Amino acid sequence: MPRIKEKLAAGEVVRLFGIGQLASPKLVEMIGFLGGYDGFWIDQEHAGLGMRDVELCTLAANAHGLDHFVRLPATDYASVMRVLEAGANGCMFSMVRGVKDADKAVRWAKFPPRGERGLNGGNRDGRFGLEPLAGYIERANRDTFIGIQIETPEAIAEVRDIAALPDVDCIFVGPADLSMILGVTGEFEHPKCLETIGELARYCRELNKPWGIVARSASHAAKMYELGCRLFVLGSDISSVVGGVRGVKQTYADLFPKN
């Protein structure tokens, strides 16, 4: 399985599909069959997915050789540990409020000596007890993807220190919350947003740290790429259904009432 963190470390573009409100292993399979994507952003923050949803979606993704991580809400240790044991290959931490929060998130996701994660090799990530514990710890600490979202005033102010943290694999811009904080809600290409993201991009470039974003349009994605972004969430379950239904209505416009 091509790993998200390895592709980012090599400077390659990573294309993710967002799974959330309509989470289903069949949808994951469909995206896998369609091809072109490198993995999945599984959204537990705004969709409230349960462990069963995470298990089924990650099983389907693994079957297609596609990597994945779970975007968590503002959270606690148990929530991090449980999605990892359920089979997620990593976590994206939302609503992080500064470097202390970011470092705590890393420690929750890593076993000692780097972190504080408790050991239980009997779940999916430990191959149900079939993997020797020492090897399991080494593999999990090496392979688990950790992303930190920059979308609060505190995180924006401390973004350089967050990007400098060991074991943070990716800095991620939350474009909607960022635009709201800057007073230009929904204006994703507003100069204030581009200036703030440009500063973040400069720090990441200096520290050789990959960064990502949810693309809001083709022009937005192009500008982010020029700034150095290499991880893109390109579409989601909701946007795809809405776009698909609109496309059907356009195709059969004569059969629909005119507004």
C-alpha positions as a Python dict, from the first residue, in 0.01 Angstrom:
ca = {
    (1, 'M'): (0, 0, 0),
    (2, 'P'): (151, 338, -99),
    (3, 'R'): (157, 534, 228),
    (4, 'I'): (36, 893, 249),
    (5, 'K'): (324, 998, 471),
    (6, 'E'): (583, 838, 243),
    (7, 'K'): (444, 1006, -67),
    (8, 'L'): (441, 1343, 109),
    (9, 'A'): (796, 1295, 235),
    (10, 'A'): (899, 1231, -126),
    (11, 'G'): (731, 1554, -241),
    (12, 'E'): (457, 1375, -434),
    (13, 'V'): (99, 1497, -467),
    (14, 'V'): (-151, 1304, -254),
    (15, 'R'): (-516, 1298, -365),
    (16, 'L'): (-776, 1211, -100),
    (17, 'F'): (-1150, 1157, -113),
    (18, 'G'): (-1356, 1271, 185),
    (19, 'I'): (-1585, 1018, 353),
    (20, 'G'): (-1825, 1143, 618),
    (21, 'Q'): (-2201, 1192, 621),
    (22, 'L'): (-2258, 911, 370),
    (23, 'A'): (-1985, 680, 497),
    (24, 'S'): (-2020, 333, 349),
    (25, 'P'): (-1774, 58, 255),
    (26, 'K'): (-1955, 35, -80),
    (27, 'L'): (-1878, 402, -148),
    (28, 'V'): (-1513, 337, -58),
    (29, 'E'): (-1513, 46, -302),
    (30, 'M'): (-1665, 261, -576),
    (31, 'I'): (-1393, 523, -538),
    (32, 'G'): (-1135, 244, -538),
    (33, 'F'): (-1271, 100, -862),
    (34, 'L'): (-1285, 445, -1025),
    (35, 'G'): (-916, 491, -950),
    (36, 'G'): (-696, 800, -935),
    (37, 'Y'): (-711, 854, -559),
    (38, 'D'): (-434, 777, -310),
    (39, 'G'): (-652, 738, -5),
    (40, 'F'): (-937, 858, 214),
    (41, 'W'): (-1003, 1133, 464),
    (42, 'I'): (-1255, 974, 703),
    (43, 'D'): (-1433, 1254, 887),
    (44, 'Q'): (-1533, 1186, 1244),
    (45, 'E'): (-1540, 1553, 1340),
    (46, 'H'): (-1842, 1673, 1143),
    (47, 'A'): (-2000, 1335, 1067),
    (48, 'G'): (-1990, 1167, 1409),
    (49, 'L'): (-1886, 827, 1273),
    (50, 'G'): (-1875, 533, 1512),
    (51, 'M'): (-1609, 265, 1546),
    (52, 'R'): (-1809, 31, 1324),
    (53, 'D'): (-1807, 289, 1045),
    (54, 'V'): (-1432, 334, 1081),
    (55, 'E'): (-1373, -42, 1079),
    (56, 'L'): (-1580, -104, 765),
    (57, 'C'): (-1444, 192, 568),
    (58, 'T'): (-1082, 111, 651),
    (59, 'L'): (-1136, -256, 563),
    (60, 'A'): (-1272, -156, 222),
    (61, 'A'): (-987, 93, 168),
    (62, 'N'): (-724, -166, 259),
    (63, 'A'): (-879, -411, 13),
    (64, 'H'): (-815, -158, -265),
    (65, 'G'): (-463, -76, -144),
    (66, 'L'): (-563, 278, -46),
    (67, 'D'): (-428, 452, 262),
    (68, 'H'): (-648, 646, 504),
    (69, 'F'): (-670, 845, 823),
    (70, 'V'): (-948, 967, 1052),
    (71, 'R'): (-1004, 1338, 1107),
    (72, 'L'): (-1093, 1362, 1476),
    (73, 'P'): (-1292, 1627, 1662),
    (74, 'A'): (-1134, 1812, 1953),
    (75, 'T'): (-1066, 1498, 2147),
    (76, 'D'): (-905, 1292, 2420),
    (77, 'Y'): (-662, 1005, 2446),
    (78, 'A'): (-926, 730, 2434),
    (79, 'S'): (-1074, 859, 2106),
    (80, 'V'): (-730, 855, 1941),
    (81, 'M'): (-640, 509, 2068),
    (82, 'R'): (-973, 357, 1966),
    (83, 'V'): (-972, 469, 1602),
    (84, 'L'): (-614, 347, 1564),
    (85, 'E'): (-701, 10, 1716),
    (86, 'A'): (-1010, -5, 1491),
    (87, 'G'): (-781, 1, 1188),
    (88, 'A'): (-719, 366, 1095),
    (89, 'N'): (-369, 425, 959),
    (90, 'G'): (-349, 766, 1118),
    (91, 'C'): (-524, 1068, 1266),
    (92, 'M'): (-583, 1427, 1164),
    (93, 'F'): (-634, 1646, 1470),
    (94, 'S'): (-879, 1934, 1435),
    (95, 'M'): (-928, 2247, 1648),
    (96, 'V'): (-574, 2228, 1786),
    (97, 'R'): (-506, 2529, 2006),
    (98, 'G'): (-133, 2577, 1991),
    (99, 'V'): (187, 2378, 2008),
    (100, 'K'): (109, 2219, 2346),
    (101, 'D'): (-213, 2070, 2207),
    (102, 'A'): (-27, 1946, 1900),
    (103, 'D'): (247, 1779, 2102),
    (104, 'K'): (-15, 1615, 2325),
    (105, 'A'): (-189, 1477, 2015),
    (106, 'V'): (136, 1323, 1895),
    (107, 'R'): (198, 1164, 2235),
    (108, 'W'): (-152, 1013, 2239),
    (109, 'A'): (-93, 852, 1897),
    (110, 'K'): (257, 717, 1968),
    (111, 'F'): (382, 442, 2195),
    (112, 'P'): (675, 511, 2431),
    (113, 'P'): (939, 640, 2425),
    (114, 'R'): (792, 918, 2206),
    (115, 'G'): (439, 893, 2334),
    (116, 'E'): (198, 768, 2597),
    (117, 'R'): (-23, 526, 2405),
    (118, 'G'): (-127, 217, 2597),
    (119, 'L'): (-40, -124, 2459),
    (120, 'N'): (-299, -376, 2343),
    (121, 'G'): (-199, -588, 2048),
    (122, 'G'): (-528, -778, 2032),
    (123, 'N'): (-718, -548, 1797),
    (124, 'R'): (-701, -492, 1420),
    (125, 'D'): (-392, -275, 1422),
    (126, 'G'): (-205, -544, 1616),
    (127, 'R'): (-337, -810, 1377),
    (128, 'F'): (-550, -956, 1656),
    (129, 'G'): (-254, -1063, 1866),
    (130, 'L'): (-69, -1235, 1581),
    (131, 'E'): (210, -977, 1563),
    (132, 'P'): (485, -983, 1827),
    (133, 'L'): (440, -684, 2054),
    (134, 'A'): (786, -536, 2004),
    (135, 'G'): (743, -542, 1627),
    (136, 'Y'): (392, -403, 1655),
    (137, 'I'): (513, -104, 1858),
    (138, 'E'): (800, -36, 1619),
    (139, 'R'): (574, -55, 1312),
    (140, 'A'): (296, 155, 1462),
    (141, 'N'): (533, 431, 1574),
    (142, 'R'): (697, 430, 1231),
    (143, 'D'): (389, 413, 1009),
    (144, 'T'): (106, 595, 1190),
    (145, 'F'): (23, 918, 1008),
    (146, 'I'): (-28, 1231, 1218),
    (147, 'G'): (-169, 1554, 1076),
    (148, 'I'): (-235, 1876, 1264),
    (149, 'Q'): (-501, 2119, 1142),
    (150, 'I'): (-434, 2491, 1153),
    (151, 'E'): (-773, 2656, 1201),
    (152, 'T'): (-771, 2837, 1536),
    (153, 'P'): (-612, 3173, 1628),
    (154, 'E'): (-374, 2996, 1866),
    (155, 'A'): (-261, 2746, 1603),
    (156, 'I'): (-211, 3022, 1346),
    (157, 'A'): (4, 3215, 1593),
    (158, 'E'): (217, 2908, 1675),
    (159, 'V'): (217, 2736, 1336),
    (160, 'R'): (595, 2745, 1299),
    (161, 'D'): (646, 2570, 1634),
    (162, 'I'): (376, 2316, 1546),
    (163, 'A'): (538, 2242, 1211),
    (164, 'A'): (872, 2193, 1386),
    (165, 'L'): (737, 1919, 1617),
    (166, 'P'): (891, 1574, 1562),
    (167, 'D'): (650, 1311, 1427),
    (168, 'V'): (401, 1560, 1284),
    (169, 'D'): (377, 1431, 927),
    (170, 'C'): (160, 1704, 780),
    (171, 'I'): (26, 2050, 859),
    (172, 'F'): (-328, 2092, 731),
    (173, 'V'): (-515, 2415, 659),
    (174, 'G'): (-884, 2422, 750),
    (175, 'P'): (-991, 2675, 482),
    (176, 'A'): (-1345, 2736, 606),
    (177, 'D'): (-1250, 2803, 968),
    (178, 'L'): (-945, 3003, 857),
    (179, 'S'): (-1160, 3232, 641),
    (180, 'M'): (-1405, 3275, 929),
    (181, 'I'): (-1130, 3365, 1176),
    (182, 'L'): (-989, 3620, 933),
    (183, 'G'): (-1332, 3782, 887),
    (184, 'V'): (-1380, 3681, 523),
    (185, 'T'): (-1599, 3373, 564),
    (186, 'G'): (-1617, 3162, 251),
    (187, 'E'): (-1377, 3385, 53),
    (188, 'F'): (-1109, 3120, 22),
    (189, 'E'): (-894, 3319, -221),
    (190, 'H'): (-921, 3646, -32),
    (191, 'P'): (-583, 3821, 14),
    (192, 'K'): (-605, 3771, 392),
    (193, 'C'): (-638, 3392, 347),
    (194, 'L'): (-366, 3374, 83),
    (195, 'E'): (-129, 3583, 296),
    (196, 'T'): (-183, 3364, 604),
    (197, 'I'): (-146, 3042, 406),
    (198, 'G'): (161, 3184, 231),
    (199, 'E'): (327, 3241, 568),
    (200, 'L'): (240, 2887, 676),
    (201, 'A'): (378, 2755, 348),
    (202, 'R'): (704, 2943, 405),
    (203, 'Y'): (749, 2788, 750),
    (204, 'C'): (673, 2443, 614),
    (205, 'R'): (921, 2493, 331),
    (206, 'E'): (1193, 2602, 574),
    (207, 'L'): (1126, 2300, 795),
    (208, 'N'): (1074, 2055, 506),
    (209, 'K'): (726, 1980, 641),
    (210, 'P'): (446, 1880, 399),
    (211, 'W'): (113, 2058, 419),
    (212, 'G'): (-236, 2005, 283),
    (213, 'I'): (-577, 2161, 231),
    (214, 'V'): (-936, 2093, 124),
    (215, 'A'): (-949, 2226, -231),
    (216, 'R'): (-1240, 2463, -281),
    (217, 'S'): (-1211, 2507, -658),
    (218, 'A'): (-972, 2440, -944),
    (219, 'S'): (-821, 2788, -915),
    (220, 'H'): (-787, 2752, -538),
    (221, 'A'): (-610, 2416, -578),
    (222, 'A'): (-374, 2564, -838),
    (223, 'K'): (-277, 2851, -608),
    (224, 'M'): (-221, 2613, -318),
    (225, 'Y'): (-3, 2390, -536),
    (226, 'E'): (208, 2691, -635),
    (227, 'L'): (256, 2767, -265),
    (228, 'G'): (384, 2414, -206),
    (229, 'C'): (74, 2222, -100),
    (230, 'R'): (96, 1854, -186),
    (231, 'L'): (-193, 1691, 3),
    (232, 'F'): (-537, 1771, -138),
    (233, 'V'): (-884, 1658, -36),
    (234, 'L'): (-1051, 1655, -377),
    (235, 'G'): (-1421, 1590, -339),
    (236, 'S'): (-1631, 1419, -78),
    (237, 'D'): (-1936, 1198, -50),
    (238, 'I'): (-2173, 1494, -4),
    (239, 'S'): (-2028, 1711, -281),
    (240, 'S'): (-2022, 1416, -521),
    (241, 'V'): (-2387, 1327, -462),
    (242, 'V'): (-2500, 1690, -490),
    (243, 'G'): (-2292, 1736, -806),
    (244, 'G'): (-2416, 1409, -950),
    (245, 'V'): (-2782, 1491, -893),
    (246, 'R'): (-2734, 1835, -1045),
    (247, 'G'): (-2570, 1670, -1346),
    (248, 'V'): (-2864, 1433, -1389),
    (249, 'K'): (-3110, 1724, -1372),
    (250, 'Q'): (-2911, 1910, -1636),
    (251, 'T'): (-2897, 1604, -1861),
    (252, 'Y'): (-3275, 1560, -1840),
    (253, 'A'): (-3360, 1929, -1806),
    (254, 'D'): (-3668, 1902, -2028),
    (255, 'L'): (-3827, 1656, -1785),
    (256, 'F'): (-3783, 1875, -1478),
    (257, 'P'): (-3999, 2178, -1397),
    (258, 'K'): (-3835, 2513, -1463),
    (259, 'N'): (-3778, 2726, -1155),
}
